[in-house]
Amino acid sequence: QSQIVESGGGLVQPGGSLRLSCITSGFSLASHTLGWFRQVPGKEREAVSCVSSDEHRIHYKDFITGRFIISRDDTKDMLYLQMNNLRPEDTGVYYCAAEVGFLDVQRRCSAAQFHSWGQGTQVTVDF
């Protein structure tokens, strides 16, 4: 059975950092386009960043403003999101998602494009 599991969330003060990790079981991340998304209650799930299956294309949403770094290690079936200079508005449940094949992440980094999801990890930015 295929499974995606996120970890690394928690409570952090504004300006702090967290590193989220995502690991899969039951399938290999290679040949998948991957993404990080987040959601707060009452709002739609929004994209944070996506990386193409060939690792050559990365897309960050504008609100990231250079604070986050997405990376993947296909040898370990791992996806990461390094989050720096966190702000209260970054609070939410962060999800890892995978979609088989190549996606043009510049145009298709959106929740509707992904069909395999983890259960999410809570990130809270507060004093």
DSSP file with accessible surface (Angstrom, degrees, kcal/mol):
  #  RESIDUE AA STRUCTURE BP1 BP2  ACC     N-H-->O    O-->H-N    N-H-->O    O-->H-N    TCO  KAPPA ALPHA  PHI   PSI    X-CA   Y-CA   Z-CA
    1    1 A Q              0   0  224      0, 0.0     2,-0.2     0, 0.0    26,-0.1   0.000 360.0 360.0 360.0 131.0    0.0    0.0    0.0
    2    2 A S        +     0   0   76     24,-0.2     2,-0.3    22,-0.1    24,-0.2  -0.499 360.0 175.1 -76.2 141.1    1.4    3.4   -1.0
    3    3 A Q  E     -A   25   0A 112     22,-2.5    22,-2.4    -2,-0.2     2,-0.4  -0.998  22.0-160.2-149.3 144.4    1.9    5.9    1.8
    4    4 A I  E     -A   24   0A   8    113,-0.4   115,-0.6    -2,-0.3     2,-0.4  -0.996  14.6-171.8-124.2 130.8    3.3    9.4    2.2
    5    5 A V  E     -A   23   0A  52     18,-2.7    18,-2.4    -2,-0.4     2,-0.3  -0.984   5.2-160.2-130.9 125.0    4.3   10.6    5.6
    6    6 A E  E     +A   22   0A   6     -2,-0.4     2,-0.3    16,-0.2    16,-0.2  -0.691  15.8 167.4 -97.5 155.2    5.3   14.1    6.6
    7    7 A S  E     +A   21   0A  65     14,-2.3    14,-2.7    -2,-0.3   114,-0.1  -0.952  40.2  72.3-153.9 169.3    7.3   15.1    9.6
    8    8 A G        +     0   0   35     -2,-0.3    11,-0.3     1,-0.3    14,-0.1   0.344  61.1 131.3 104.6  -5.8    9.2   18.1   11.1
    9    9 A G        +     0   0   28     12,-0.1     2,-0.3     9,-0.1    -1,-0.3  -0.158  22.9 119.7 -71.8 172.8    6.3   20.4   11.9
   10   10 A G  E     -d  123   0B  29    112,-0.9   114,-2.8   111,-0.1     2,-0.5  -0.981  61.7 -47.9 162.7-167.4    6.0   22.1   15.3
   11   11 A L  E     +d  124   0B 124     -2,-0.3     2,-0.3   112,-0.2   114,-0.2  -0.853  54.4 167.3 -99.9 129.7    5.8   25.4   17.1
   12   12 A V  E     -d  125   0B  23    112,-2.7   114,-2.0    -2,-0.5     3,-0.1  -0.985  33.6-113.6-141.6 148.7    8.4   28.0   16.2
   13   13 A Q    >   -     0   0  124     -2,-0.3     3,-2.5   112,-0.2    73,-0.2  -0.447  50.7 -81.0 -77.5 153.7    8.8   31.7   17.0
   14   14 A P  T 3  S+     0   0   37      0, 0.0    73,-0.2     0, 0.0    -1,-0.1  -0.294 121.5  28.6 -53.0 137.0    8.6   34.3   14.2
   15   15 A G  T 3  S+     0   0   44     71,-3.3    70,-0.7     1,-0.3    72,-0.1   0.260 100.0 117.2  90.2  -9.3   11.9   34.5   12.4
   16   16 A G    <   -     0   0   21     -3,-2.5    70,-2.5    70,-0.3     2,-0.3  -0.099  56.7-123.3 -83.4-176.1   12.7   30.9   13.2
   17   17 A S        -     0   0   60     67,-0.2     2,-0.3    68,-0.2    67,-0.2  -0.922  20.1-178.3-131.5 151.7   13.3   27.9   11.0
   18   18 A L  E     - B   0  83A  32     65,-2.2    65,-3.4    -2,-0.3     2,-0.5  -0.980  16.4-146.4-142.3 152.5   11.9   24.4   10.5
   19   19 A R  E     - B   0  82A 126     -2,-0.3     2,-0.3   -11,-0.3    63,-0.2  -0.970  15.5-158.2-122.0 114.2   12.7   21.6    8.1
   20   20 A L  E     - B   0  81A   0     61,-2.8    61,-2.2    -2,-0.5     2,-0.3  -0.688   7.7-163.6 -89.0 145.0    9.9   19.5    6.9
   21   21 A S  E     -AB   7  80A  21    -14,-2.7   -14,-2.3    -2,-0.3     2,-0.4  -0.928   7.0-166.1-126.8 153.1   10.5   16.0    5.6
   22   22 A a  E     -AB   6  79A   0     57,-2.0    57,-2.2    -2,-0.3     2,-0.4  -0.994   7.3-177.2-139.9 127.7    8.4   13.7    3.5
   23   23 A I  E     -AB   5  78A  82    -18,-2.4   -18,-2.7    -2,-0.4     2,-0.3  -0.959  10.3-150.6-127.1 146.6    9.0   10.0    3.0
   24   24 A T  E     -A    4   0A  12     53,-1.3     2,-0.3    -2,-0.4   -20,-0.2  -0.811   7.0-167.9-113.4 157.2    7.1    7.5    0.9
   25   25 A S  E    S+A    3   0A  55    -22,-2.4   -22,-2.5    -2,-0.3     3,-0.1  -0.988  70.9  29.5-139.0 146.9    6.6    3.8    1.2
   26   26 A G  S    S+     0   0   63     -2,-0.3     2,-0.3   -24,-0.2   -24,-0.2   0.334 118.3  42.6  89.9 -12.2    5.1    1.4   -1.3
   27   27 A F  S    S-     0   0   42    -24,-0.2     2,-0.3   -26,-0.1   -24,-0.1  -0.980  81.9-109.3-158.4 160.5    6.4    3.4   -4.3
   28   28 A S        -     0   0   57     -2,-0.3    -3,-0.1     1,-0.1    47,-0.1  -0.708  14.2-142.6 -95.0 140.7    9.5    5.3   -5.4
   29   29 A L  S >  S+     0   0    0     -2,-0.3     3,-1.6    45,-0.2    -1,-0.1   0.703  71.2 107.7 -72.9 -20.0    9.6    9.1   -5.7
   30   30 A A  T 3  S+     0   0   38     44,-0.3    -2,-0.1     1,-0.3    71,-0.1  -0.287  81.7  23.1 -58.4 144.0   11.7    8.9   -8.8
   31   31 A S  T 3  S+     0   0   84     22,-0.5    70,-3.2     1,-0.2     2,-0.4   0.653 103.6 111.9  71.4  15.8    9.7    9.9  -11.9
   32   32 A H  E <   -Ef 100 101B  27     -3,-1.6     2,-0.4    68,-0.3    68,-0.3  -0.952  67.1-131.9-116.2 141.7    7.2   11.8   -9.8
   33   33 A T  E     -E   99   0B   0     66,-3.1    66,-2.5    68,-0.5     2,-0.3  -0.750  34.4-157.6 -80.9 137.5    6.6   15.5   -9.7
   34   34 A L  E     +EG  98  51B   0     17,-2.5    17,-2.8    -2,-0.4     2,-0.3  -0.865  14.8 176.9-123.2 155.0    6.6   16.6   -6.0
   35   35 A G  E     -EG  97  50B   0     62,-2.3    62,-2.4    -2,-0.3     2,-0.4  -0.994  25.0-137.1-154.7 156.8    5.1   19.4   -4.1
   36   36 A W  E     +EG  96  49B   0     13,-2.9    12,-2.9    -2,-0.3    13,-1.7  -0.968  29.3 175.2-111.8 136.3    4.5   21.0   -0.7
   37   37 A F  E     -EG  95  47B   0     58,-2.7    58,-3.1    -2,-0.4     2,-0.3  -0.866  11.8-155.4-133.4 163.8    1.2   22.6    0.0
   38   38 A R  E     -EG  94  46B  13      8,-2.6     8,-3.1    -2,-0.3     2,-0.3  -0.983   5.4-169.2-143.5 158.4   -0.4   24.1    3.1
   39   39 A Q  E     -E   93   0B  59     54,-1.9    54,-2.8    -2,-0.3     6,-0.1  -0.998   6.4-164.9-149.0 139.6   -3.9   24.7    4.4
   40   40 A V    >   -     0   0   43     -2,-0.3     3,-2.1     4,-0.3    52,-0.1  -0.887  47.9 -79.0-117.5 154.7   -5.5   26.7    7.2
   41   41 A P  T 3  S+     0   0  135      0, 0.0     3,-0.1     0, 0.0    -1,-0.0  -0.240 116.6  15.9 -55.0 134.1   -9.1   26.1    8.4
   42   42 A G  T 3  S+     0   0   90      1,-0.2     2,-0.3    -3,-0.0    -3,-0.0   0.410 111.0  92.0  86.0  -2.7  -11.7   27.7    6.2
   43   43 A K  S <  S-     0   0  147     -3,-2.1    -1,-0.2     1,-0.0     3,-0.1  -0.876  78.9-102.1-123.4 158.3   -9.3   28.2    3.3
   44   44 A E        -     0   0  176     -2,-0.3    -4,-0.3     1,-0.1     2,-0.3  -0.361  46.6 -93.3 -72.7 154.8   -8.4   26.1    0.2
   45   45 A R        -     0   0   73     -6,-0.1     2,-0.3    -2,-0.1    66,-0.3  -0.534  49.2-159.3 -67.9 130.9   -5.2   24.1    0.1
   46   46 A E  E     -G   38   0B  84     -8,-3.1    -8,-2.6    -2,-0.3     2,-0.2  -0.862  16.5-110.7-118.3 150.1   -2.5   26.3   -1.5
   47   47 A A  E     +G   37   0B   8     -2,-0.3   -10,-0.3   -10,-0.2     3,-0.1  -0.468  27.4 176.6 -74.8 144.5    0.7   25.4   -3.2
   48   48 A V  E     -     0   0B   0    -12,-2.9    13,-2.3     1,-0.4     2,-0.3   0.716  66.2 -23.3-108.4 -51.6    4.0   26.4   -1.5
   49   49 A S  E     -GH  36  60B   0    -13,-1.7   -13,-2.9    11,-0.2    -1,-0.4  -0.982  53.4-161.0-163.1 149.4    6.5   24.9   -3.9
   50   50 A b  E     -GH  35  59B   0      9,-2.1     9,-2.7    -2,-0.3     2,-0.4  -0.976   3.0-159.9-135.2 151.4    6.9   22.2   -6.5
   51   51 A V  E     -GH  34  58B   3    -17,-2.8   -17,-2.5    -2,-0.3     7,-0.2  -0.999  24.1-121.5-132.8 134.3    9.8   20.3   -8.1
   52   52 A S    >   -     0   0    0      5,-2.8     3,-1.8    -2,-0.4   -20,-0.1  -0.182  27.2-107.2 -72.7 166.0    9.7   18.5  -11.3
   53   53 A S  T 3  S+     0   0   23      1,-0.3   -22,-0.5    48,-0.2   -21,-0.2   0.777 121.7  51.0 -65.4 -25.7   10.5   14.8  -11.7
   54   54 A D  T 3  S-     0   0   55    -23,-0.1    -1,-0.3   -24,-0.1   -21,-0.1   0.381 106.0-129.8 -92.6   4.8   13.8   15.6  -13.5
   55   55 A E  S <  S+     0   0   97     -3,-1.8    -2,-0.1     2,-0.2    17,-0.1   0.482  82.9 105.7  64.2   6.2   14.7   18.0  -10.6
   56   56 A H        +     0   0  151      1,-0.1     2,-0.5    -5,-0.0    -1,-0.1   0.622  69.7  56.9 -92.9 -11.3   15.5   20.7  -13.1
   57   57 A R        +     0   0  109      2,-0.0    -5,-2.8    -5,-0.0     2,-0.4  -0.979  58.7 174.8-127.1 128.7   12.5   22.8  -12.5
   58   58 A I  E     -H   51   0B  64     -2,-0.5     2,-0.4    -7,-0.2    -7,-0.2  -0.989   8.8-165.4-131.0 138.9   11.4   24.3   -9.3
   59   59 A H  E     -H   50   0B  29     -9,-2.7    -9,-2.1    -2,-0.4     2,-0.4  -0.989   2.3-171.2-126.8 133.3    8.6   26.7   -8.6
   60   60 A Y  E     -H   49   0B  71     -2,-0.4   -11,-0.2   -11,-0.2     2,-0.1  -0.972  28.0-116.9-119.1 138.7    8.0   28.8   -5.5
   61   61 A K    >   -     0   0   63    -13,-2.3     3,-2.1    -2,-0.4     4,-0.5  -0.400  33.1-109.9 -69.6 153.0    4.8   30.7   -4.9
   62   62 A D  G >  S+     0   0  153      1,-0.3     3,-1.2     2,-0.2    -1,-0.1   0.817 113.1  64.4 -57.7 -33.6    5.4   34.5   -4.6
   63   63 A F  G 3  S+     0   0   58      1,-0.3    -1,-0.3     2,-0.1     4,-0.1   0.650  86.5  73.4 -70.3 -10.9    4.7   34.7   -0.9
   64   64 A I  G X  S-     0   0    1     -3,-2.1     3,-2.4   -16,-0.2    -1,-0.3   0.873  74.2-172.9 -68.9 -34.6    7.8   32.5   -0.2
   65   65 A T  T <  S-     0   0   86     -3,-1.2    -2,-0.1    -4,-0.5    -3,-0.1   0.850  70.9 -53.4  43.9  45.0   10.0   35.5   -1.1
   66   66 A G  T 3  S+     0   0   77      2,-0.1    -1,-0.3     1,-0.1    -2,-0.1   0.563 114.4 111.7  77.3   8.8   13.2   33.4   -0.9
   67   67 A R    <   +     0   0   14     -3,-2.4    17,-2.0    18,-0.1     2,-0.3   0.734  67.3  55.0 -88.2 -25.1   12.6   32.1    2.6
   68   68 A F  E     -C   83   0A   5     15,-0.2     2,-0.4    -4,-0.1    15,-0.2  -0.819  60.2-160.5-113.3 153.1   12.0   28.4    1.7
   69   69 A I  E     -C   82   0A  90     13,-2.4    13,-3.0    -2,-0.3     2,-0.4  -0.989   6.3-157.6-133.2 124.1   14.0   25.8   -0.2
   70   70 A I  E     +C   81   0A   4     -2,-0.4     2,-0.3    11,-0.2    11,-0.2  -0.789  20.9 165.0 -97.0 141.8   12.5   22.6   -1.6
   71   71 A S  E     -C   80   0A  50      9,-1.8     9,-3.2    -2,-0.4     2,-0.3  -0.985  18.1-155.3-151.4 159.0   14.8   19.7   -2.3
   72   72 A R  E     -C   79   0A  20     -2,-0.3     2,-0.4     7,-0.2     7,-0.2  -0.978   9.7-162.0-137.9 150.2   14.5   16.0   -3.0
   73   73 A D  E >>> -C   78   0A  45      5,-2.8     5,-2.2    -2,-0.3     3,-1.2  -0.864   7.5-176.6-130.7  96.5   16.6   12.9   -2.6
   74   74 A D  T 345S+     0   0   34     -2,-0.4   -44,-0.3     1,-0.3     3,-0.3   0.735  80.1  66.4 -68.9 -22.0   15.3   10.2   -4.8
   75   75 A T  T 345S+     0   0  124      1,-0.2    -1,-0.3    -3,-0.1    -2,-0.0   0.771 114.9  30.5 -68.7 -22.9   17.8    7.7   -3.5
   76   76 A K  T <45S-     0   0  131     -3,-1.2    -1,-0.2     2,-0.2    -2,-0.2   0.344 108.0-120.8-112.1   1.3   16.1    7.9   -0.2
   77   77 A D  T  <5 +     0   0   41     -4,-0.5   -53,-1.3    -3,-0.3     2,-0.4   0.916  67.1 142.1  55.4  46.5   12.6    8.6   -1.5
   78   78 A M  E   < -BC  23  73A  28     -5,-2.2    -5,-2.8   -55,-0.2     2,-0.4  -0.920  38.1-168.7-123.1 144.9   12.6   11.9    0.5
   79   79 A L  E     -BC  22  72A   0    -57,-2.2   -57,-2.0    -2,-0.4     2,-0.3  -0.981  15.2-166.3-126.2 142.2   11.3   15.4   -0.1
   80   80 A Y  E     -BC  21  71A  26     -9,-3.2    -9,-1.8    -2,-0.4     2,-0.4  -0.902  17.5-163.8-128.9 156.3   12.3   18.3    2.1
   81   81 A L  E     -BC  20  70A   0    -61,-2.2   -61,-2.8    -2,-0.3     2,-0.6  -0.893  10.0-160.7-139.4 107.4   11.2   21.9    2.7
   82   82 A Q  E     -BC  19  69A  56    -13,-3.0   -13,-2.4    -2,-0.4     2,-0.6  -0.812  13.0-166.0 -85.9 120.0   13.6   24.1    4.5
   83   83 A M  E     +BC  18  68A   0    -65,-3.4   -65,-2.2    -2,-0.6     2,-0.3  -0.944   9.6 177.0-115.4 119.2   11.7   27.0    5.9
   84   84 A N        +     0   0   54    -17,-2.0   -67,-0.2    -2,-0.6   -68,-0.2  -0.802  59.3  19.5-117.8 160.9   13.5   30.1    7.2
   85   85 A N  S    S-     0   0   88    -70,-0.7    -1,-0.2    -2,-0.3   -68,-0.2   0.918  84.3-159.3  48.5  51.6   12.4   33.4    8.6
   86   86 A L        -     0   0    1    -70,-2.5   -71,-3.3    -3,-0.2   -70,-0.3  -0.273   7.0-156.1 -66.9 147.7    9.0   32.0    9.4
   87   87 A R    >   -     0   0   79    -73,-0.2     3,-2.4   -72,-0.1     4,-0.3  -0.847  30.5-109.4-120.3 156.5    6.1   34.4    9.8
   88   88 A P  G >  S+     0   0   70      0, 0.0     3,-1.8     0, 0.0    37,-0.4   0.859 117.8  62.1 -54.8 -33.3    2.8   34.0   11.7
   89   89 A E  G 3  S+     0   0  124      1,-0.3    -3,-0.0    -3,-0.0     0, 0.0   0.578  89.2  70.2 -72.9  -5.8    1.0   33.8    8.3
   90   90 A D  G <  S+     0   0    0     -3,-2.4    -1,-0.3    35,-0.1    33,-0.1   0.509  73.2 120.0 -82.9  -5.6    3.0   30.7    7.5
   91   91 A T    <   +     0   0   39     -3,-1.8     2,-0.3    -4,-0.3    33,-0.2  -0.341  40.1  90.8 -60.8 137.3    1.0   28.8   10.1
   92   92 A G  E    S- I   0 123B   3     31,-2.6    31,-2.9   -52,-0.1     2,-0.6  -0.942  80.2 -61.9 163.1 179.4   -1.0   25.9    8.8
   93   93 A V  E     -EI  39 122B  34    -54,-2.8   -54,-1.9    -2,-0.3     2,-0.5  -0.853  49.6-148.3 -92.6 125.5   -1.0   22.2    8.0
   94   94 A Y  E     -EI  38 121B   0     27,-3.0    27,-2.0    -2,-0.6     2,-0.4  -0.843  13.4-164.4-101.3 130.9    1.7   21.4    5.5
   95   95 A Y  E     -E   37   0B  35    -58,-3.1   -58,-2.7    -2,-0.5     2,-0.4  -0.908  13.3-144.9-118.0 143.1    1.2   18.5    3.0
   96   96 A a  E     -E   36   0B   1     -2,-0.4    22,-2.0   -60,-0.2     2,-0.3  -0.837  24.7-175.2 -99.2 140.5    3.5   16.6    0.8
   97   97 A A  E     -EJ  35 117B   0    -62,-2.4   -62,-2.3    -2,-0.4     2,-0.4  -0.980  11.1-163.6-139.5 151.6    2.1   15.5   -2.6
   98   98 A A  E     -EJ  34 116B   1     18,-2.3    18,-1.4    -2,-0.3    17,-0.8  -0.982   3.9-173.3-136.0 143.7    3.3   13.4   -5.5
   99   99 A E  E     -E   33   0B  36    -66,-2.5   -66,-3.1    -2,-0.4     4,-0.1  -0.986  31.1-116.5-137.1 127.5    2.1   13.0   -9.0
  100  100 A V  E    S+E   32   0B 100     -2,-0.4   -68,-0.3   -68,-0.3   -69,-0.1  -0.320  77.0  13.5 -65.6 138.7    3.5   10.4  -11.4
  101  101 A G  B    S-f   32   0B  29    -70,-3.2   -68,-0.5   -71,-0.1     2,-0.4  -0.250 101.1 -41.6  93.7-178.4    5.3   11.9  -14.4
  102  102 A F        -     0   0   95    -70,-0.1     2,-0.4   -50,-0.1   -50,-0.1  -0.743  50.1-174.0 -92.5 129.9    6.6   15.3  -15.4
  103  103 A L        -     0   0   12     -2,-0.4     2,-1.5    -4,-0.1   -50,-0.1  -0.961  34.7-118.6-118.0 143.6    4.6   18.4  -14.7
  104  104 A D    >>  -     0   0   48     -2,-0.4     4,-2.7     1,-0.2     3,-1.4  -0.666  33.8-169.1 -75.1  94.0    5.4   21.9  -15.9
  105  105 A V  H 3> S+     0   0    1     -2,-1.5     4,-0.6     1,-0.3    -1,-0.2   0.710  77.4  66.9 -68.3 -19.0    5.7   23.2  -12.3
  106  106 A Q  H 34 S+     0   0  102      1,-0.2    -1,-0.3     2,-0.1    -2,-0.1   0.846 120.7  19.5 -66.5 -30.3    5.8   26.8  -13.4
  107  107 A R  H <4 S+     0   0  198     -3,-1.4    -2,-0.2     1,-0.1    -1,-0.2   0.652 130.2  43.8-110.1 -20.2    2.2   26.4  -14.7
  108  108 A R  H  <  +     0   0  100     -4,-2.7     2,-1.7     1,-0.1    -3,-0.2  -0.008  64.4 125.1-124.9  28.3    0.8   23.4  -12.8
  109  109 A b     <  +     0   0    3     -4,-0.6     2,-0.3    -5,-0.1   -62,-0.2  -0.644  48.4 115.9 -85.4  80.3    2.0   23.7   -9.2
  110  110 A S  S >  S-     0   0   44     -2,-1.7     3,-1.7   -64,-0.1     4,-0.3  -0.985  77.8-112.3-147.6 155.8   -1.5   23.5   -7.8
  111  111 A A  G >  S+     0   0   29    -66,-0.3     3,-1.6    -2,-0.3   -65,-0.1   0.826 111.5  64.7 -60.4 -32.4   -3.3   21.0   -5.6
  112  112 A A  G 3  S+     0   0   81      1,-0.3    -1,-0.3     3,-0.0    -3,-0.1   0.721  96.1  58.9 -65.4 -19.6   -5.6   19.9   -8.4
  113  113 A Q  G <  S+     0   0   49     -3,-1.7     2,-0.4    -5,-0.1    -1,-0.3   0.565  95.9  73.9 -85.3  -9.8   -2.7   18.5  -10.3
  114  114 A F    <   +     0   0    6     -3,-1.6   -15,-0.2    -4,-0.3     3,-0.1  -0.875  46.1 175.9-114.2 141.0   -1.6   16.0   -7.5
  115  115 A H        +     0   0  136    -17,-0.8     2,-0.5    -2,-0.4   -16,-0.1   0.444  63.2  70.2-122.8  -3.6   -3.4   12.8   -6.5
  116  116 A S  E     +J   98   0B  50    -18,-1.4   -18,-2.3  -113,-0.0     2,-0.3  -0.976  63.4 174.4-119.9 124.8   -1.2   11.3   -3.8
  117  117 A W  E     -J   97   0B  73     -2,-0.5  -113,-0.4   -20,-0.2   -20,-0.2  -0.921  25.8-135.7-133.1 148.9   -1.1   13.0   -0.5
  118  118 A G        -     0   0   11    -22,-2.0  -113,-0.2    -2,-0.3     3,-0.1  -0.312  37.0-104.5 -86.6-176.8    0.3   12.7    3.0
  119  119 A Q        -     0   0  110   -115,-0.6  -114,-0.1     1,-0.2   -24,-0.1   0.587  62.2-119.0 -88.6 -12.0   -1.7   13.3    6.2
  120  120 A G        -     0   0   11    -24,-0.1     2,-0.4   -27,-0.1   -25,-0.2   0.064  12.9-118.9  95.6 155.2    0.0   16.6    6.9
  121  121 A T  E     - I   0  94B  22    -27,-2.0   -27,-3.0  -114,-0.1     2,-0.3  -1.000  27.8-119.2-134.4 135.7    2.2   18.1    9.6
  122  122 A Q  E     - I   0  93B  89     -2,-0.4  -112,-0.9   -29,-0.2     2,-0.5  -0.576  24.1-170.7 -80.8 131.0    1.2   21.2   11.7
  123  123 A V  E     -dI  10  92B   0    -31,-2.9   -31,-2.6    -2,-0.3     2,-0.5  -0.989   4.6-176.5-118.7 124.9    3.4   24.2   11.6
  124  124 A T  E     -d   11   0B  43   -114,-2.8  -112,-2.7    -2,-0.5     2,-0.7  -0.988   8.9-166.8-125.4 123.4    2.6   27.0   14.0
  125  125 A V  E     +d   12   0B   4     -2,-0.5     2,-0.3   -37,-0.4  -112,-0.2  -0.930  39.0 118.1-111.5 109.8    4.5   30.3   14.0
  126  126 A D              0   0   93   -114,-2.0    -2,-0.1    -2,-0.7   -39,-0.0  -0.983 360.0 360.0-164.4 160.0    3.8   32.2   17.2
  127  127 A F              0   0  176     -2,-0.3  -114,-0.0  -114,-0.2  -115,-0.0  -0.474 360.0 360.0 -78.1 360.0    5.5   33.6   20.3
